Amino acid sequence: LKSGAHVILDAPSVATLPERVFQVLGRPTMDELIDLGRVAAPLPAFRPDTWFVAPAPEPAEPPGDIVAQGFLSRPEVQKASANTIYIFVNRRFVRDRILLNAIREAYRHVLPARAYPMVLLFLELPPAEVDVNVHPQKIEVRFRHQGFVYDFVHHALRQALVAARPIARFTPTAAPAPERRRAPVPPAAVPEAIKLEAEPTAAETLELEPVRVPPREQPLPFAPTAPAPALAPAFAPRPPAVAPSAAELAGLKPLGQVANSFIVAVNASGLWLIDQHVAHERVLFESHRRARRAGAVEGQRLLTPVLIELTPQQQALSERLREELEANGFELDPLGPRTVAVKAAPAGIAASGIERLLREIFDNVERESREISLDALQQQIAASVSCHAAIKINLSLDATKMEWLLAELARTDNPTTCPHGRPIVLQYSLRDIQRAFKRI
């Protein structure tokens, strides 16, 4: 790729997709990505709609498979816009609303609401299953089975995120590697007391001079002569050791709290900080979701009903969502054109917080879309309820409560982020501690 006489990108032929991504984006970006691998599923044989020009008889055999490959960013990587989402359908770059929504939905409760991931998604499917003539610039497509493609992409990305279970880590402020790459400090800038012990002789300077050369050659592992098998291990999926296991979290020993808000704990792998509010929020969220899938969430009746005056939009939403709200532990009775009496609420919600909780649910649903799916609605309600019911910051916990919370967090499917995308745990590994104290 050239701009005039300037070479912007020179990428020799490679055997695998990870190698090509490395050539284009570099090692720092690759380290932030999770390899999706190769995910395939058979496409349905029935015709879900008639958007093709003329109806056709049912196919005698299955139409083929849809295959997804690519990379997705870890939750700690948060972008300001969707410009870091790249989608290719049959090697054609597209900006498809269905696929963008599937990606955003996969990161729901993993990233904050206004943060975006970085995704490189490559879809392959039979040409007859996708219409590329719906946009003059061929930038949009329409799938024959749009609902199936949406579910396939959402499930593939979600499974990759759950399997990786990435964890946020402290970044040492003074790593030794960058110090070694700095230019030598001029003698005049070094205090005299240090110069007497640390100033190198001429011979020592000549011996150290070649050390600055090797890092300049490191970004060139994809030379055409490099054998492909030797490169494969560099792009294998990250080992499970990078993610906290249930046993690792359950084995944490709490030492105390910072500002009565963050639990300090240790184990053999290092030092951990746990945000007690969002940790409990994650525990309650998954418990609420399990109860809802099994049937209805148990509510608690109030001694005195809470009267809430609703806006016209909220009144309409309360009627539309009444069945789902009741299945989540609420009991609402209309008392007038815009007034409802709340007679029951999910367990753990204080009476003083019921009005704010319901208004938050209505606002979230209104902001998302009037066509929000049932599963997304259930997640929204579970996230709001768990946030309001969770223990708060600035609350002192004894050792027994901290041990219970860490054990319950270890049993969750995603112990690293809260339902709203905030990190739950931070780890300062033993190696980072040793490096900070110059032990290694």
C-alpha positions in Angstrom: 0.0 0.0 0.0 1.6 3.3 -1.1 0.8 7.0 -1.0 2.8 8.5 -3.8 6.4 7.2 -3.3 5.8 6.5 0.4 5.1 2.9 1.4 2.3 2.9 4.1 2.1 -0.9 4.5 4.1 -3.8 3.1 2.6 -7.1 4.2 4.1 -10.3 2.7 1.9 -13.3 2.1 1.1 -15.2 5.3 -0.7 -18.5 6.1 -3.2 -17.5 8.8 -5.6 -14.7 9.7 -3.8 -13.9 13.1 -0.5 -13.3 11.2 -2.2 -10.9 8.8 -3.9 -9.0 11.6 -0.5 -8.8 13.3 1.1 -7.3 10.2 -1.6 -4.6 9.9 -2.3 -3.7 13.6 0.9 -4.7 15.4 1.7 -6.5 18.6 0.2 -4.0 21.1 -3.3 -4.3 19.5 -3.0 -8.1 19.1 -2.4 -8.3 22.9 -5.7 -6.6 23.5 -7.7 -9.0 21.4 -9.3 -12.4 21.9 -9.1 -14.9 19.1 -12.7 -16.0 18.1 -11.3 -19.0 16.4 -13.5 -20.6 13.7 -17.2 -20.9 14.6 -19.7 -22.5 12.1 -23.3 -23.4 12.1 -25.7 -24.8 9.4 -28.1 -22.2 8.0 -31.8 -23.0 8.2 -33.4 -24.4 5.1 -36.8 -22.7 5.4 -37.7 -19.3 3.9 -38.3 -16.8 6.7 -39.5 -14.0 4.4 -40.0 -13.1 0.8 -37.6 -10.2 0.3 -36.2 -11.9 -2.8 -37.6 -10.8 -6.2 -39.7 -13.9 -6.7 -40.8 -16.7 -4.3 -38.8 -19.9 -4.8 -39.7 -23.4 -3.7 -38.2 -24.8 -0.5 -34.6 -25.9 -1.2 -34.2 -29.7 -1.4 -31.1 -29.6 0.6 -29.6 -27.4 3.3 -28.2 -24.1 2.0 -24.8 -24.5 3.7 -23.0 -23.2 6.7 -22.3 -19.7 8.1 -18.7 -19.4 9.4 -17.3 -16.7 11.6 -13.7 -15.9 12.3 -12.0 -12.9 13.8 -11.0 -11.1 17.0 -12.7 -9.2 19.7 -11.3 -6.9 22.3 -11.1 -7.6 26.0 -13.5 -5.7 28.3 -10.8 -3.5 29.6 -10.3 -2.1 26.0 -12.9 0.6 25.6 -13.2 2.8 22.5 -15.1 6.1 22.1 -16.9 5.1 18.9 -18.0 2.2 16.7 -15.2 3.1 14.2 -13.1 0.3 15.6 -15.6 -2.4 14.5 -14.7 -3.9 11.2 -17.1 -6.4 9.6 -16.5 -8.4 6.4 -19.1 -10.5 4.7 -17.7 -12.8 2.1 -14.5 -10.6 2.1 -16.5 -7.5 1.5 -16.3 -4.7 4.1 -19.8 -3.7 5.3 -21.6 -1.6 7.9 -24.6 -3.7 8.7 -27.0 -2.6 11.5 -28.0 -6.1 12.3 -24.4 -7.2 12.9 -23.5 -4.0 14.8 -26.5 -4.6 17.1 -25.4 -8.2 17.7 -21.9 -7.1 18.6 -23.2 -4.4 21.0 -25.6 -6.9 22.6 -22.8 -9.4 23.1 -20.9 -6.7 25.1 -24.0 -5.7 27.1 -23.2 -5.8 30.9 -19.5 -6.1 29.9 -18.8 -2.6 28.7 -20.2 0.7 30.0 -23.2 2.0 28.0 -21.2 4.6 26.0 -18.1 2.5 25.4 -17.4 0.4 22.2 -15.3 -2.7 21.6 -12.8 -3.3 18.9 -14.0 -6.2 16.7 -12.6 -7.8 13.5 -15.4 -10.1 12.3 -15.2 -12.1 9.1 -18.3 -13.9 8.0 -18.5 -16.5 5.2 -21.8 -17.8 3.9 -23.3 -18.9 0.6 -23.8 -16.0 -1.8 -27.5 -16.8 -2.2 -28.0 -16.2 1.5 -27.0 -12.5 1.3 -28.2 -9.6 -0.9 -25.4 -7.1 -1.6 -27.4 -4.8 -3.8 -29.3 -2.9 -1.2 -26.9 0.1 -1.1 -25.4 2.1 -4.0 -21.9 1.8 -2.6 -22.3 -1.9 -1.6 -21.6 -1.0 2.0 -24.8 -2.5 3.4 -26.2 -6.0 2.9 -29.4 -7.9 3.7 -29.3 -11.5 5.0 -31.9 -14.0 4.0 -32.1 -15.2 7.6 -31.4 -12.0 9.5 -32.6 -13.3 12.8 -30.5 -16.4 12.6 -27.4 -14.4 11.6 -28.0 -12.0 14.5 -28.3 -14.9 17.0 -25.3 -16.7 15.6 -22.9 -13.6 15.8 -24.2 -12.6 19.3 -23.8 -16.2 20.7 -20.3 -16.6 19.1 -18.9 -13.4 20.6 -20.6 -13.9 23.9 -19.2 -17.4 24.3 -15.7 -16.1 23.5 -16.0 -13.3 26.1 -17.3 -15.7 28.8 -14.5 -18.2 28.0 -11.8 -15.6 28.3 -13.1 -14.0 31.5 -10.4 -11.4 31.3 -9.3 -9.5 34.5 -8.0 -6.0 34.9 -4.5 -5.7 36.2 -2.4 -3.0 37.8 0.1 -1.4 35.5 3.5 -0.8 37.2 4.4 2.9 37.0 8.1 2.2 36.4 8.8 -0.9 34.3 12.5 -1.7 33.7 12.1 -2.4 30.0 11.3 1.2 29.0 14.2 2.4 31.1 16.6 0.3 29.2 15.5 1.8 25.9 16.0 5.4 27.0 18.9 7.3 25.6 21.9 7.6 28.0 21.6 10.6 30.4 24.2 13.3 29.6 26.9 13.4 32.3 26.2 17.1 33.0 22.6 16.2 34.1 23.7 13.5 36.6 24.4 14.7 40.2 28.1 14.5 41.1 27.4 12.0 43.9 25.9 9.6 41.4 28.6 10.2 38.8 31.3 9.0 41.1 29.7 5.5 41.3 27.7 5.1 38.1 29.5 6.9 35.3 30.7 4.2 32.9 34.2 4.0 31.5 34.9 4.2 27.8 35.3 0.4 27.6 32.0 -0.1 29.3 30.2 2.3 27.0 31.5 0.4 23.9 30.2 -2.9 25.3 26.8 -1.6 26.1 26.2 0.3 22.8 24.9 -2.8 20.8 22.2 -3.5 23.4 20.0 -0.8 21.8 19.9 -2.6 18.4 17.8 -5.8 18.9 14.5 -4.0 19.9 14.5 -2.4 16.4 14.4 -5.8 14.8 11.6 -7.3 16.9 8.6 -6.0 14.8 9.9 -8.1 11.9 8.9 -11.7 12.7 6.9 -12.1 9.5 9.7 -12.0 7.0 9.0 -14.2 4.0 11.7 -16.6 5.0 10.3 -17.2 8.5 8.7 -20.6 8.8 4.9 -20.6 9.5 5.0 -23.3 12.2 7.3 -21.2 14.4 4.8 -18.3 14.3 1.7 -20.3 15.3 2.4 -20.3 19.0 2.5 -16.5 19.2 -1.1 -16.3 18.0 -2.6 -19.2 19.9 -5.5 -18.2 22.2 -4.3 -16.8 25.5 -4.0 -19.5 28.1 -6.6 -19.8 30.8 -4.1 -18.6 33.4 -4.7 -15.0 32.4 -8.3 -15.3 33.7 -9.2 -15.8 37.3 -10.5 -19.3 37.9 -13.3 -20.0 40.4 -10.8 -21.8 42.7 -8.4 -18.8 42.5 -11.2 -16.3 43.5 -12.6 -18.7 46.2 -9.1 -19.1 47.6 -8.7 -15.3 48.2 -8.0 -14.4 51.8 -9.4 -11.0 52.8 -7.1 -8.7 54.7 -9.4 -5.7 55.2 -10.9 -2.8 53.3 -9.8 0.5 51.7 -12.1 3.3 52.6 -14.8 0.7 53.6 -15.4 0.3 49.9 -12.7 -2.0 48.4 -11.8 -5.4 49.8 -8.0 -6.1 49.9 -7.3 -9.8 49.5 -4.3 -12.0 48.7 -3.5 -15.5 47.4 -0.5 -17.2 45.9 -0.8 -15.2 42.6 -0.6 -11.8 44.2 -2.6 -8.9 45.6 -6.3 -8.3 44.7 -8.7 -5.3 45.1 -12.4 -6.0 44.9 -15.1 -3.4 44.6 -17.6 -4.7 47.2 -20.6 -2.9 45.6 -20.2 -4.2 42.1 -19.1 -7.6 43.3 -22.4 -8.0 45.2 -24.2 -6.5 42.2 -22.8 -9.3 39.9 -23.8 -12.0 42.4 -27.4 -10.6 42.7 -27.7 -10.1 38.9 -26.9 -13.7 38.1 -29.1 -15.0 40.9 -31.9 -12.8 39.6 -31.5 -14.0 36.1 -31.5 -17.7 37.2 -34.7 -17.2 39.2 -36.4 -15.4 36.3 -35.4 -18.2 33.8 -36.8 -20.7 36.3 -40.1 -18.8 36.6 -40.9 -15.7 38.6 -38.7 -13.8 41.0 -40.0 -13.7 44.5 -41.1 -10.3 45.7 -41.7 -9.0 49.2 -44.9 -7.2 50.2 -44.7 -3.7 51.6 -46.4 -2.7 54.8 -47.5 0.5 53.2 -47.9 0.8 49.4 -45.6 3.3 47.7 -47.6 5.8 45.5 -45.8 7.0 42.3 -46.9 9.7 40.0 -45.9 8.7 36.4 -45.4 10.8 33.3 -47.6 9.9 30.3 -44.7 8.0 28.7 -44.0 6.1 31.9 -47.7 5.3 32.3 -47.8 3.8 28.9 -44.6 1.8 29.6 -46.0 0.5 32.9 -49.0 -1.0 31.1 -46.8 -2.5 28.4 -44.3 -3.9 30.9 -46.8 -4.9 33.6 -46.5 -8.7 33.0 -42.7 -8.7 33.0 -42.5 -6.4 36.1 -44.8 -8.8 38.0 -42.6 -11.7 37.0 -39.7 -9.8 38.5 -41.3 -9.3 41.9 -43.2 -6.1 41.5 -46.9 -5.7 42.1 -48.4 -2.5 40.7 -52.0 -1.3 41.0 -53.3 1.7 39.1 -55.0 4.3 41.4 -55.7 7.0 38.8 -54.8 8.2 35.3 -51.1 8.5 36.2 -50.7 7.1 39.7 -49.7 3.6 40.6 -49.5 1.9 44.0 -46.5 -0.4 44.4 -47.6 -3.2 46.8 -44.6 -5.5 46.4 -41.0 -5.2 45.2 -38.0 -7.6 44.7 -36.3 -8.7 47.9 -33.6 -6.4 49.1 -35.1 -3.2 47.7 -35.8 -0.6 50.4 -39.2 1.1 50.2 -37.4 4.5 49.9 -35.7 3.3 46.7 -38.6 1.7 44.8 -39.7 4.9 43.0 -36.2 5.6 41.8 -35.7 2.0 40.7 -38.9 1.9 38.6 -38.2 5.3 37.0 -34.7 4.0 36.1 -36.2 0.9 34.5 -38.7 3.0 32.5 -36.0 5.4 31.4 -33.6 2.6 30.3 -36.3 0.9 28.2 -37.4 4.2 26.6 -33.8 5.1 25.8 -32.9 1.7 24.4 -35.8 1.3 22.0 -39.5 0.6 22.0 -38.8 -2.6 20.2 -36.4 -4.0 22.9 -36.3 -7.8 23.0 -37.7 -9.8 25.9 -34.3 -11.0 26.9 -32.8 -7.6 26.8 -35.7 -6.3 28.9 -35.1 -9.0 31.5 -31.4 -8.1 31.6 -32.2 -4.4 32.0 -34.6 -5.1 34.9 -32.2 -7.6 36.6 -29.3 -5.1 36.3 -31.3 -2.2 37.8 -32.7 -4.4 40.6 -29.3 -5.9 41.5 -27.6 -2.4 41.5 -30.2 -1.0 43.9 -30.2 -4.1 46.2 -26.4 -4.5 46.4 -24.3 -3.5 49.4 -23.1 0.0 49.1 -19.6 1.6 49.4 -18.6 3.2 52.6 -19.9 0.2 54.5 -17.7 -1.7 56.9 -17.7 -5.5 56.4 -16.3 -8.0 58.8 -14.1 -10.9 57.7 -17.1 -13.4 57.5 -19.0 -11.1 55.1 -16.0 -10.5 53.0 -15.3 -14.2 52.7 -18.9 -14.9 51.8 -18.9 -12.3 49.1 -15.6 -13.6 47.5 -16.9 -17.2 47.6 -20.2 -16.1 45.9 -18.4 -14.0 43.3 -16.3 -17.1 42.4 -19.5 -19.0 41.6 -20.6 -16.4 39.0 -20.2 -16.9 35.3 -18.5 -13.5 34.8 -16.7 -12.4 38.0 -14.7 -9.7 36.4 -17.2 -7.0 35.4 -20.5 -5.8 36.8 -23.8 -5.8 34.8 -23.1 -2.2 33.7 -19.5 -3.0 32.5 -17.4 -1.7 35.4 -14.5 -3.8 36.6 -15.0 -5.8 39.8 -11.5 -7.0 40.6 -8.0 -5.6 40.0 -5.0 -7.8 40.4 -1.4 -6.9 41.2 0.4 -10.1 40.3 3.3 -11.4 42.3 5.6 -10.9 39.3 4.6 -7.2 39.2 5.3 -6.8 42.9 8.7 -8.5 42.6 9.5 -6.3 39.6 8.4 -3.1 41.5 10.8 -4.0 44.3 13.6 -4.8 41.8 13.6 -8.5 42.8 13.5 -9.6 39.2 
